Amino acid sequence: MSLRLLQIVVGEFDDSKSVWRPLYHEVLQLLWKSGVDGATVVRTDEGIGQKNDKRSVLLEEDIPFSNLPLVIEAIDTYERLETILPELKGMIPHGAIALMEVINVLKEDLSMNDQSYLMLRVYVKEEAHVFQLANFEEILQLFQEHDLIWSTITKAIEGFGKDHVIHKQSLFTLSSHAPVIIECVGKAEKIRQIIPELRGKIGDGLAIAIPIQVIEDR
């Protein structure tokens, strides 16, 4: 069964009702109770809403009132995700929902032409310890060693993995175990080369690849 990346872009709150409610909590709970392998919630810094209205935040304390766009992602089989789409669509008054075919690089063969490019995305729980690199920093270092330039790290505000324990970002702990996404773009051959070492760094995390067309990479 092939994997799909479910991507949902919504406002942080459902403003169609008199009492605003955190919409992403309901979406995350639906994904959780449906048995999806994992999900992440990322709050953007700026964006455009359903009324073509620009949303941004100037002060940190204004974040809860800015109704910023959130990106919610989940990865599972097409069959499982398809069963929750009707309820998901009924839950979201305004937003975008997309499905993308992806490759589980830890289990599937990247049998592509060496000149093909892939977007590699690694999902892990944040693990930080005093006097040593955090797990996501180790993965970024691996990407650097293989010249995977323009790699990025994004920390989710909330999410869960295979253990189905929901973790949130926290300012008061060294390691909140919140999801972290490490992303890079590279030739399929280069991505293939790092898989054995990557496998030992992500624990019970997930690594997927998406075939893409690269216009420029320098």
C-alpha positions in Angstrom: 0.0 0.0 0.0 1.5 3.3 -1.0 1.9 6.2 1.4 0.4 9.6 1.1 1.2 12.9 2.7 -2.0 14.7 3.8 -1.5 18.4 4.1 -4.1 20.7 5.6 -3.8 24.5 5.7 -6.3 26.3 8.0 -6.6 29.3 10.2 -5.7 28.6 13.8 -9.3 29.2 14.9 -12.7 28.6 13.4 -14.0 32.2 13.2 -17.3 31.1 11.6 -18.8 30.7 15.0 -19.5 33.2 17.8 -17.0 31.5 20.1 -13.6 31.0 18.5 -12.2 27.5 19.0 -8.7 26.1 18.2 -9.6 24.3 15.0 -6.3 22.4 14.8 -7.0 20.6 18.1 -10.1 19.0 16.6 -8.2 18.1 13.4 -5.4 16.6 15.4 -7.8 14.6 17.6 -9.5 13.2 14.5 -6.2 12.1 13.0 -5.2 10.6 16.4 -8.4 8.6 17.0 -8.3 7.4 13.4 -5.0 5.6 14.0 -2.9 7.7 11.7 0.8 6.9 12.2 1.8 10.5 13.0 0.8 14.1 12.5 2.4 17.6 13.0 1.1 21.1 13.4 3.2 24.0 12.3 2.2 27.6 12.9 3.3 30.0 10.1 4.6 33.5 10.7 2.4 35.1 8.0 -0.1 34.2 5.4 -3.4 34.9 3.6 -6.8 33.7 4.7 -9.9 32.6 2.9 -11.0 36.3 2.4 -7.7 37.1 0.8 -6.8 38.9 4.0 -3.2 39.1 5.1 -2.5 37.7 8.5 0.7 38.4 10.4 1.9 39.0 14.0 3.9 42.0 15.2 4.3 41.1 18.9 4.7 37.6 20.4 1.8 38.1 22.8 -0.5 38.8 19.8 -0.1 35.3 18.3 -3.2 33.8 19.9 -5.3 36.6 18.4 -3.8 36.7 14.9 -5.5 33.5 13.5 -2.4 32.7 11.6 -2.5 29.9 9.0 -1.4 26.5 10.3 0.0 23.6 8.3 -1.2 20.2 9.6 0.4 17.2 8.0 -0.1 13.5 8.4 1.4 10.5 6.7 -0.3 7.1 6.2 -1.7 4.8 3.6 -4.1 6.2 1.0 -6.7 3.7 2.2 -6.7 5.0 5.7 -6.5 8.7 4.9 -9.4 8.3 2.4 -11.7 7.0 5.1 -11.3 10.2 7.2 -11.6 12.7 4.4 -15.4 13.1 4.6 -15.3 13.9 8.3 -12.3 16.1 7.8 -13.9 18.2 5.1 -17.0 18.6 7.2 -14.9 19.8 10.1 -13.1 22.5 8.2 -15.2 25.5 7.2 -12.4 27.2 5.3 -9.0 25.7 4.3 -7.0 23.7 1.8 -6.6 19.9 1.8 -4.2 18.1 -0.4 -2.8 14.6 -0.8 0.7 13.8 -2.2 2.2 10.5 -3.0 5.4 9.9 -1.1 8.1 7.2 -0.7 9.1 5.7 2.6 12.8 5.8 2.1 13.5 3.5 5.0 11.5 0.7 3.5 11.1 1.3 -0.2 13.8 1.2 -3.0 14.6 4.6 -4.5 14.8 3.1 -7.9 15.1 6.3 -9.8 17.4 7.8 -12.4 20.4 9.3 -10.7 19.7 12.7 -12.2 16.2 12.7 -10.6 15.7 15.0 -7.6 13.9 14.2 -4.4 12.7 16.3 -1.5 13.6 14.4 1.7 11.6 15.1 4.8 12.6 13.5 8.2 10.1 13.6 11.1 11.5 13.0 14.6 10.6 13.9 18.2 12.9 16.5 19.7 15.6 14.9 21.8 18.0 17.4 23.4 20.7 16.7 26.0 23.2 18.9 27.7 26.6 19.1 26.1 25.7 17.2 22.9 23.9 17.9 19.7 20.1 17.4 19.6 18.9 14.6 17.4 17.7 16.9 14.7 21.0 18.8 14.7 22.8 15.5 14.1 20.6 14.9 11.1 21.3 18.4 9.8 25.0 17.7 10.2 24.7 14.5 8.2 23.0 16.5 5.4 25.9 19.1 5.6 28.5 16.3 5.3 26.8 15.2 2.1 26.5 18.7 0.6 22.8 18.8 0.8 22.7 22.6 0.8 19.7 24.7 1.8 18.5 22.1 4.3 16.0 23.4 6.9 14.6 22.6 10.3 11.1 23.4 11.3 9.7 22.8 14.8 6.1 21.9 15.1 3.9 23.4 17.9 2.2 20.1 18.5 1.9 16.5 17.1 2.4 12.8 17.7 4.3 9.9 16.3 4.0 6.1 16.2 3.6 6.0 20.0 0.5 8.1 19.7 1.5 10.4 22.5 0.7 14.0 21.7 3.6 16.4 22.5 3.6 20.2 22.5 6.3 22.8 22.3 7.4 24.0 25.7 9.6 26.9 26.8 10.3 25.4 30.1 12.0 22.1 29.3 15.3 21.3 27.5 13.5 18.7 25.3 9.7 18.9 24.8 9.6 15.9 22.5 7.6 18.0 20.1 7.9 17.0 16.4 10.7 18.4 14.3 10.9 18.3 10.5 14.3 18.3 8.8 14.0 18.9 5.1 16.4 18.9 2.1 16.5 18.6 -1.7 19.0 16.5 -3.5 19.7 14.1 -6.3 18.2 10.6 -5.8 21.7 9.0 -5.8 22.9 11.3 -3.0 19.7 10.7 -0.9 20.3 7.0 -1.4 23.8 7.2 0.0 22.7 8.7 3.3 19.9 6.3 4.1 21.9 3.7 6.0 23.4 6.4 8.4 20.1 8.2 8.6 18.3 5.1 9.7 20.4 5.0 12.8 19.6 8.6 13.8 15.8 8.8 13.6 14.8 6.2 16.1 11.0 5.6 15.7 10.7 8.6 13.4 9.9 8.6 9.7 11.7 9.7 6.5 9.9 10.2 3.2 10.9 11.4 -0.2 8.8 13.3 -2.8 9.9 13.3 -6.5 10.3 16.9 -7.6 11.6 19.0 -10.5 14.5 21.3 -9.5 14.8 24.6 -11.3 17.9 25.9 -9.5 20.0 24.6 -6.6 23.2 26.5 -6.0 
